[in-house]
Every structure is written in structure tokens, then in C-alpha cells.
Amino acid sequence: MDTIHFISDNLSLIWLRMLEHIWLVGVSVVIAICTGVPIGIFITRSRAIADKVLYVAAAVMTIPSIALFGLLIPILSKIGQGIGFLPAVIALILYAQLPIIRNTYTAIMNVDTALREAAVGMGMTFVQRLRHVELPIALPVIINGVRNAVVLNIAVAAIATYIGAGGLGTFISRGISQTDPRQLLTGAIAVSILAILADFCLLALRRSLTSPGLRIH
């Protein structure tokens, strides 16, 4: 009951922190899509390059988030951005790369070879084949990668409060430091709800963007 009363008394603050969280995750995921999808497409041209890129992206995922934030602080301090929004966004972009690159690469590689050959036979260039044949078929799998990246980043962004990035993690950090279970539960519940809502929204987006033929299949 104490937690419910705390939430009701601090709805405006919770909403503010949630908007900070959404902005942090949204910016990082958009940039990650703009970089990860082209990289995933590019590495389909060479298995050797693909193995190296996926290995590096996987290695980044093994770095604990608080350690990655700590590594970015001295680097970005040289330009006066050691704490706050920028290091948090950079870290989240790095964490989002693996699911997006891997799903893009896997989806493009799994397009039926017969469809590729038919497109080549029609005289399509690589870009035309990519745009009209491969990407429409691969899109549901790519969006699944984005879903994974978003849910992951929502969780990781909660830790970014320790470098001054704000967000819902503020309640969790204060709950720990002040031994206040009300704030701790408020932050945990809000992060969980945000992750679930984002996942369902992206699932609906995937369904709407999937061609009817693929949806039936």
C-alpha cells in the first residue's frame, strides 16, 4: 500500500522520468537502426567479414553496462560530456547493435535463393533486388531484432541514472541508497511496464508491415 500511495503522490514526477527514459532509448535505438541495418546488409556480401563483425558486436554485449559507462566517462570528459545524456546514448547504441545486425544479416541470408535468381534474371541491380525482394521478406525478422534491442535498452537505460542520464532508474538508485522499497518498486514496475508496452507496440508494427502473403504463411 505504501508503494501505491507513493506512486499516486508522485505521478507527475514518474511521468517526467518516463519521458526522459523514452527519449534516451528512442534516440539510441533510432541511431542503432540507421547504423545496424546497413551493416547487417553489408556483411551479407562476405561470410568472413560477417563473422568478425558479429564477434565484435557480441563482445560488446559481454561488457557490464556500468563498466561501459565508466569507460566512456574519461573519453567524453575531454569534450565536456563525461556524464549525462551523451555517454548513455553511446552505450545504448553499442548494446543495440548485436540484435539489429544479427537479425538483419540472418534475415537477408535466409531469403530464398530462387527469388534472388529470379530477380537477377529480371535484370534487377543489387539495390533494386534489395529494395523490392529481400528487404520486404526480411522486414519481420529485422523488426524482431529491433524489438530485442528496445527491450534490452529499456533495462540498461535504468542503470544510466548513475552517470546522470535521468530516467526511471532514478527511483531505483534512490531506493537503494535511501533503503526505500517504495521508490525501488516504483522504478522497477515502471521499467517493466514500459518494456512490455514497447514490445507489444513493435509487435503490432511488425504485423502491420508484414506483407499479407508472408503473414498467412
N, C-alpha and C positions, 0 to 999 in steps of 0.2 A: 504493500500500500504506500509506503514511503516513496518508492520509486515512481509510482503513478502520480502522486502529489507533486513530486519534483518535476516530472515531465509536464504536467499541466501548468505549473507555475513558470516554466521556462520555455514555452512553446516558441516564442519569437527568437530566442537565442538558439534553440535547436534548429529552427528553420534557417537561420543565418549560417550556422556551421554546416548544415547540409548543402546549402548553395555553394559555400566555399569548397566542400568536398566534391560536388558535381563539377564545378568549374575546373578543379585540379585534375580530376580523372578525365573529363571531357577533352581538355586541351591536349593532354598526354596521349590519349587514345587516337584522336584525330591525326596528330603528327605521326604516331606509330603506324597508322594505316597508310598514310602518304609515303612512308619510307618502307614499311614491311611488305606491302603488296608488290611494289615494283621489284624489291629484292627477291621475293619469292618467285616472281615471274622470270627474272633474270637468271637465277640459278638453275632453272629447268633446262638451260642450254648446256650445262656441264655437270655431270654427277660428281666429279672431283671437287669443283667449287661448292656445290650444294652441301657436300659432307663437311667441308671446312666451315662454311657459314653457319650451318645448323649446330655444329660443335661449339662455335664461339657463342652463339645465342643461348645454347643450353648451359654453357659455363657461366654466363652472366646470371642465369636463373639460380645458380647454386650459391651466389653471394648473398649472405644475410642482408636484408633491407637496411637495417640500422648501420651495418658496416659500409654499405654502398653510399648512404647519406654521408657518413663520416669521411669517406674518400673524396667526395665531391666538395666538401667544405673548404679544404685548403686550396683546391684548384680554382674554385669560383671566387674565393676571397680576393684573389688578385684583381678581379674586376668589380669588387664590392658587392658580390652576390653570393656570399658564402652560406647564408641561411635564408629561409623563406621559400618563396614560390618557385624560383628557377631551379635550384638543385632538386627539389621534389619532383618537378615535371621531368627533368632529365632522367632521374632514376626510374620513374614510372614508364617513360618511353622505352628505356632499355629492358625493363621487365616485360613489356608488352610485345617485344619483337618476336620472341620464340613462337608463341601460339599463332601469331599472324603469318609469319614467314613460313612456318612448317605447314600450316593448313593450306596456304596459297600454293606452295610447292607441291604438296600431295594432291590437291585438287586438280591442278593443271596436268600433272603427270598421269593421273588416272582417267583422263578423258580418253574415250575410245579411239584407238589408233585408226579405225576405219573412217571415223568422222574427220580426223586430221587429213587423211589421204584424200578423202572426197573434197575437202576444202582446197587442198593443193591442186587437185585435178581441175577444179573450177577456176584456177588461176589467182587465188587469193594470196596476198602478201602475208608476211608473218603478223603484221599489225592487224590486218583485216581478219585473219584467222583467229587471232587472239580476241578481238572485239566481238565478232559475230558468232563464233563457235565455242571457243574454250572458256572464256570468262562467264558467259551465261550459264554454262553447265557447271562450272566450278564455284559459282557465287554462293550457293548454300553452305558449302564446306568452308569457304573463306569467312562467311559471316559467323559460323560456329567458332572459328578462331578468334574473331573479334569479341564474341560473347565471353570466351575464356579469358581474354585479355582484360575486358572490362571488369569482370567479377574479381579477377586477381588484383587489379589496380585499386579497386574499391577497398579491398582488405589492406593492401600495402600502404595506401594513402593515409590510413589511420595512424600509421607509425610516423608519417611525415610531420606530425604535430611537434615531434621532438626537435625539429630543426626550424620551427617557427612558421610552418606552412598552414597552420589552422586546420579547419575541417572538423569532422566528428570525432577524430582521435583526441581532440582537446578534452572531451569529457572523460575518456578512458585514462589519459595521462593524469588528469587532476584527481580522478577517482582513486588511482593507485597512490599518488603522492600524498593525498589527504585522507587515505583509508576511508573513502566514502563510496560504499557499494551503490548508492543511488546514481551517482554520476557514471560509475563504471558500467552499470547495467544499461543506463540511458544510451551511452555511446555504443555499446555492443549491439543493443537492439536496433538502434538507428542504422548502423552499418549493415547489419544483416538484412533489414527491410529494404534498404537502398539496393543492395546486391541482388535480392530476389526480384525487385521491380525492374531493374535494368535487364536482368536475364530474360524476363518474360517479354519485355518490350522488344528486345533484339530477336527473340524467337518469333514474335509476330511479324517483325520486319523481314526475317528470313522467309517466312511463309508467303508474305505478300510479294517478295521479289523473285521467288522461285517460279519458273515457267510452269504452266498448268500440266504439261506433259510429264515433266520431272516430278511434280507433286503427286500425280497419280501413280507414277512408277514407285 
